[in-house]
Amino acid sequence: AELALAAGDAVFFEHHVVLWKEPALAISVMDVGGGIQRMAGGMPRILNVATGPGRIAVSRDAAGELVVLPLHPGMEIDVRGHAFLAGTHSLDYSFVRLKGLTNILHGGDGMFMDRFVTEGESGLLLLHGCGNVFQRTLASGETILVEPGAFLYKDSSVNLETSHQKVRTGAFSHDLYLAELHGPGRVAIQTMYVHH
């Protein structure tokens, strides 16, 4: 993504996603807090902030799809770790820890997700999805089961739980763990993933 920032515009991002920037573009840092919890989840505690005027380009280092999400006031989006690319200065950035997903992701730490919230003004959120990204909109009470690594983002109105199923074939059986998402709201699924 190549971003042209006007004077006073700002975007925040992780330090390792920068491809290039114009020399005049100011860079500062933002401490997002969370300390040891964020570090245990493999998430950064310090983000970079670029303030215009000037241009900057950001990218993840994997094949995939750039997802551009306009966020209007009052919206909340939860994003899987390592998918966030950049966000405008109008977004409030924090994180949530979902307990009960221990057996699916992060081997005992549960699942940490980035949370982006808009308050008084609209914002823009850029994500990187591995492979292709598909969005499903769930009605109230509608449920979808998703391979945990394929989950990319969801509206905060969507509830996320663990679904554990025993799959049997004759004398053999294995455990199948899926992310169970309950509407209403949007859910995004990526077609390629790596279990961390």
C-alpha positions in Angstrom: 0.0 0.0 0.0 1.4 3.4 -0.9 -0.1 6.2 1.2 0.0 9.9 0.5 -0.4 11.9 3.7 -1.5 15.5 3.8 -0.2 17.9 6.5 -1.4 16.7 9.9 -2.5 13.2 8.6 -0.9 10.3 10.4 -0.9 6.5 10.1 0.5 3.9 12.5 2.1 0.6 11.7 4.7 -2.0 12.9 8.3 -1.1 12.1 9.1 -4.0 9.9 6.4 -3.3 7.3 7.9 -0.2 5.8 9.1 -0.6 2.2 10.1 3.1 1.6 9.3 6.6 2.7 10.0 10.1 1.6 12.8 11.8 3.6 10.6 14.6 4.9 7.9 12.3 6.3 8.2 12.5 10.1 8.3 9.2 12.1 7.6 8.8 15.8 6.7 5.9 18.1 3.6 5.0 20.0 3.5 2.7 23.1 0.3 0.6 22.9 0.8 -0.9 26.4 0.0 -4.4 27.3 3.5 -5.2 28.3 4.3 -8.9 28.9 0.8 -10.0 27.7 1.4 -8.6 24.3 4.9 -9.9 24.1 3.8 -13.4 25.1 1.3 -13.3 22.3 4.0 -12.3 19.8 2.5 -8.9 19.3 4.5 -5.6 19.2 4.3 -3.1 22.1 5.7 -0.2 20.2 4.3 1.0 16.8 5.7 3.6 14.4 3.6 6.7 13.5 4.2 8.5 10.2 2.9 12.1 10.1 2.4 14.0 6.8 3.0 15.7 4.5 4.7 13.0 2.5 4.4 9.5 1.1 5.1 6.1 2.6 4.7 2.5 1.4 4.0 -0.5 3.6 3.7 -4.3 2.9 3.9 -7.7 4.6 6.4 -10.2 3.4 4.0 -12.9 2.2 1.8 -13.4 -0.8 -1.7 -12.4 -0.2 -4.4 -9.8 -0.5 -4.5 -6.2 0.8 -7.8 -5.6 2.7 -9.0 -2.0 3.0 -11.7 -1.5 5.7 -13.3 1.9 6.0 -14.5 2.2 9.6 -17.3 4.6 10.5 -17.8 6.1 14.0 -18.9 3.5 16.5 -17.4 0.5 14.7 -15.2 -2.1 16.3 -13.1 -4.7 14.4 -11.1 -7.6 15.9 -8.1 -8.8 13.8 -5.9 -11.8 14.2 -2.4 -11.2 15.2 0.2 -10.4 12.5 -2.5 -9.3 10.0 -2.5 -5.6 10.8 -0.7 -3.5 8.2 -1.6 0.2 8.9 -4.3 2.4 10.4 -5.2 6.0 10.3 -4.6 8.2 13.4 -8.4 8.4 14.1 -8.5 4.7 15.1 -8.3 3.7 18.8 -5.9 0.6 18.9 -5.9 -1.9 21.7 -6.0 -5.7 22.0 -8.2 -8.4 23.5 -7.3 -11.9 24.8 -9.8 -14.6 24.1 -9.6 -17.3 26.7 -10.7 -20.8 25.9 -8.9 -21.1 22.6 -5.9 -22.6 24.2 -5.9 -25.8 22.1 -6.3 -23.9 18.8 -3.7 -21.2 18.8 -0.5 -20.1 20.7 -0.2 -23.3 22.6 -1.5 -22.3 26.0 -1.6 -18.5 25.8 -5.0 -18.3 24.3 -5.6 -16.0 21.3 -4.7 -12.4 21.2 -6.4 -10.1 18.7 -5.9 -6.5 17.7 -9.0 -4.4 18.3 -9.7 -1.2 16.3 -12.4 1.2 17.4 -13.6 4.5 15.8 -15.2 7.1 18.1 -15.9 10.6 16.7 -14.6 10.4 13.1 -14.1 7.8 10.4 -10.9 5.8 9.9 -9.2 3.5 7.5 -7.7 0.1 8.4 -5.3 -1.8 6.2 -4.8 -5.6 6.7 -2.8 -8.3 5.0 -4.6 -11.5 4.4 -2.7 -14.6 3.2 -3.9 -16.0 -0.1 -7.3 -14.7 -1.0 -9.8 -13.1 1.5 -13.5 -13.8 1.6 -16.0 -11.9 3.8 -19.2 -13.5 5.1 -21.9 -11.4 6.8 -23.7 -13.4 9.5 -27.3 -12.7 10.5 -28.3 -12.6 14.1 -28.1 -16.2 15.4 -26.3 -17.5 12.3 -23.1 -19.6 12.9 -20.1 -20.5 10.8 -17.3 -22.9 11.7 -13.9 -21.8 10.5 -10.4 -23.4 10.5 -8.7 -21.3 13.2 -5.8 -20.4 11.0 -8.2 -19.1 8.3 -9.8 -16.6 10.6 -8.7 -13.0 9.6 -11.1 -10.5 11.2 -14.6 -10.1 12.6 -16.9 -7.3 13.8 -16.8 -7.2 17.6 -20.5 -8.1 17.6 -19.5 -11.6 16.4 -18.9 -14.0 19.2 -16.0 -16.4 18.9 -15.8 -19.7 20.7 -14.1 -23.1 20.3 -15.8 -26.1 18.7 -14.3 -29.5 19.5 -15.5 -32.5 17.5 -14.3 -36.1 17.6 -14.0 -37.4 14.1 -14.1 -41.2 13.7 -13.3 -43.5 10.8 -13.6 -47.1 11.8 -11.0 -47.8 14.5 -9.3 -44.4 14.0 -10.3 -41.1 15.5 -8.9 -37.6 15.8 -9.9 -34.3 17.4 -11.1 -31.5 15.2 -10.9 -28.0 16.6 -12.7 -25.2 14.8 -13.4 -21.5 15.5 -17.2 -21.2 16.0 -18.4 -17.7 15.1 -21.9 -16.5 15.9 -23.5 -13.5 14.2 -24.6 -10.8 13.7 -21.7 -9.2 11.9 -18.9 -9.7 9.3 -16.3 -12.4 9.4 -13.3 -12.6 7.0 -11.6 -15.8 6.0 -8.1 -16.1 4.4 -7.3 -19.0 2.2 -3.7 -19.5 3.2 -2.4 -19.5 6.8 0.4 -20.6 9.1 -0.2 -21.8 12.6 1.9 -19.9 15.0 
